[in-house]
Amino acid sequence: MFDVFFSVAGLLLTLPVLLVISFLIKTTSKGPVFFKQIRVGQNGKYFKIYKFRTMVVDAEKKGMQITVGKDRRITKCGHFLRKTKLDELPQLINVLIGEMSFVGPRPEVPKYVELYTRNQRGILKVRPGITDYASIEYFDENKLLGESDNPEETYVKVIMVNKLLLNLKYLKRVSILEDITLIFRTLKKIVVR
């Protein structure tokens, strides 16, 4: 009920912002407004995550599935949307239709989920979220990857492993109070930045 109520409220309150962002995306680069990507959700079920498109069309075919530093595939307004996390707003749709929650382990692409150990797969017991401990800890993930000589290896062997540890920690603390705390910590991180 929390997710449904606040996703509807969020979509209604941010509607003017959603429309302005949609207009900017359409007028500054070719392609659709939304970026849709297959992610792994609760119980290993696949779903399409929605984001505002911040990269050129077919960006995944032109590089890695992770974004590294000042990636040349990122559009002009895409840099701003990523920095402010406004590109994540369409995930309120995923929350509304029950594929995601406000708080929970960030959903990963199938390619990386295949690398999870049995213990790490425990995070798939809950609905993925828009934010979590890892989202706060790795707020500038693409900057970190940009400093690596082998970004994909750094992601898989360091960042993803640490994210999964944080997600498993979250599973032991799941509560409405913890979720509200994480939402406010995420908002604080965005504003302070």
C-alpha positions in Angstrom: 0.0 0.0 0.0 2.9 2.3 0.8 4.4 1.7 -2.7 1.1 2.2 -4.5 0.1 5.3 -2.7 3.4 7.1 -2.9 4.1 6.0 -6.5 0.7 7.5 -7.6 1.4 10.7 -5.5 4.9 10.9 -7.0 3.8 10.5 -10.6 1.1 13.2 -10.1 3.4 15.6 -8.2 6.3 15.3 -10.7 4.1 15.3 -13.8 5.2 18.8 -14.9 8.9 17.7 -14.4 8.3 14.5 -16.3 6.8 16.5 -19.2 9.7 19.0 -19.3 12.3 16.2 -19.2 10.5 14.4 -22.0 10.5 17.5 -24.1 14.2 18.1 -23.5 15.1 14.5 -24.5 13.1 14.6 -27.7 14.5 18.0 -28.8 18.2 17.4 -28.0 18.7 13.8 -29.3 17.2 11.3 -31.6 15.3 8.3 -30.2 12.6 7.5 -27.6 12.0 9.4 -24.4 12.3 6.2 -22.3 15.0 3.7 -22.0 13.7 0.2 -21.3 16.0 -2.7 -20.2 15.5 -6.2 -19.0 16.3 -6.6 -15.3 15.9 -9.5 -12.9 13.3 -8.9 -10.3 11.7 -10.8 -7.4 12.1 -14.6 -7.6 14.3 -14.2 -10.7 11.4 -12.9 -12.8 12.4 -10.7 -15.7 10.8 -7.3 -16.2 11.5 -4.1 -18.1 12.8 -1.2 -16.0 11.9 2.3 -17.1 14.3 5.2 -17.1 14.5 8.4 -19.0 16.9 7.8 -21.9 20.3 9.5 -21.2 22.3 7.8 -23.9 22.3 7.6 -27.6 20.1 4.9 -29.2 21.5 1.4 -29.2 24.2 2.5 -26.6 24.6 -1.1 -25.3 25.6 -2.2 -28.8 28.2 0.5 -28.9 29.9 -0.3 -25.6 29.5 -2.1 -22.2 26.3 -2.5 -20.2 27.9 -0.4 -17.5 28.5 3.3 -17.8 32.0 4.5 -17.3 33.2 8.0 -16.4 32.3 10.6 -18.9 31.0 8.0 -21.4 30.7 9.5 -24.9 27.4 7.6 -25.4 25.7 9.9 -22.8 23.6 12.7 -24.4 23.8 16.4 -23.6 20.9 16.5 -21.2 21.7 12.9 -20.1 24.7 14.1 -18.0 22.4 16.4 -16.0 19.6 13.7 -15.6 22.2 11.2 -14.3 23.8 13.6 -12.0 20.5 14.6 -10.4 19.1 11.1 -10.6 16.1 12.5 -12.4 16.5 9.7 -15.0 15.2 7.3 -12.4 11.8 9.0 -12.0 10.0 6.7 -14.5 10.7 3.8 -12.2 7.7 5.1 -10.3 5.8 3.2 -13.0 7.6 0.0 -12.1 6.7 0.6 -8.5 3.0 1.3 -9.3 2.6 -1.9 -11.3 4.3 -4.0 -8.6 7.6 -4.9 -10.3 9.6 -2.7 -8.0 9.4 -1.1 -4.5 10.7 2.2 -3.4 13.4 0.5 -1.3 15.1 -2.8 -2.1 18.1 -4.2 -3.8 18.7 -2.5 -7.2 17.7 -4.8 -10.0 20.5 -6.1 -12.1 20.8 -7.2 -15.7 20.6 -11.0 -16.3 24.3 -11.1 -17.4 25.5 -10.2 -14.0 22.8 -12.1 -12.0 24.2 -15.3 -13.6 27.4 -14.6 -11.7 25.7 -14.5 -8.3 26.5 -17.2 -5.8 23.7 -19.2 -4.1 23.9 -17.0 -1.1 23.9 -13.8 -3.1 20.7 -15.0 -4.9 18.9 -14.5 -1.6 18.4 -10.8 -2.6 16.0 -12.0 -5.2 13.5 -13.0 -2.5 12.3 -9.4 -2.3 11.2 -6.9 -4.8 14.0 -4.7 -6.2 13.9 -1.1 -5.3 14.6 2.4 -6.6 17.1 2.9 -3.8 19.1 0.9 -1.3 22.3 1.0 0.8 24.3 0.4 -2.4 22.7 3.3 -4.3 23.9 5.6 -1.5 27.3 4.0 -1.1 28.0 3.9 -4.9 26.2 7.2 -5.8 29.1 8.0 -8.2 29.7 4.5 -9.5 30.4 5.5 -13.1 33.1 7.9 -11.9 34.8 5.1 -10.0 34.6 2.9 -13.0 36.0 5.6 -15.2 39.2 5.5 -13.0 39.6 1.8 -13.6 41.9 0.2 -16.2 39.3 -2.6 -16.6 35.9 -1.2 -15.7 33.9 -4.4 -16.2 36.3 -6.5 -14.0 36.2 -3.8 -11.4 32.4 -3.8 -11.5 32.1 -7.6 -11.2 34.9 -8.3 -8.7 34.7 -5.3 -6.5 31.6 -3.1 -6.8 29.0 -5.8 -7.5 30.4 -7.9 -4.7 30.2 -5.0 -2.2 26.7 -4.1 -3.4 25.5 -7.6 -2.8 26.9 -7.6 0.7 25.0 -4.3 1.4 21.8 -5.9 -0.1 22.1 -8.9 2.1 22.6 -6.6 5.1 19.3 -4.8 4.1 17.5 -8.2 4.0 18.3 -8.6 7.7 16.9 -5.1 8.5 13.8 -4.9 6.4 11.1 -2.7 8.0 9.0 0.3 7.0 11.1 2.5 9.3 14.3 1.3 7.6 12.8 2.0 4.2 11.8 5.5 5.1 15.2 6.2 6.6 16.9 5.0 3.3 14.5 7.2 1.2 15.5 10.2 3.2 19.2 9.3 3.1 18.9 9.1 -0.7 17.2 12.4 -1.0 19.8 14.0 1.2 22.6 12.6 -0.9 21.0 14.0 -4.1 20.4 17.5 -2.5 23.8 17.7 -0.9 25.4 16.8 -4.2 
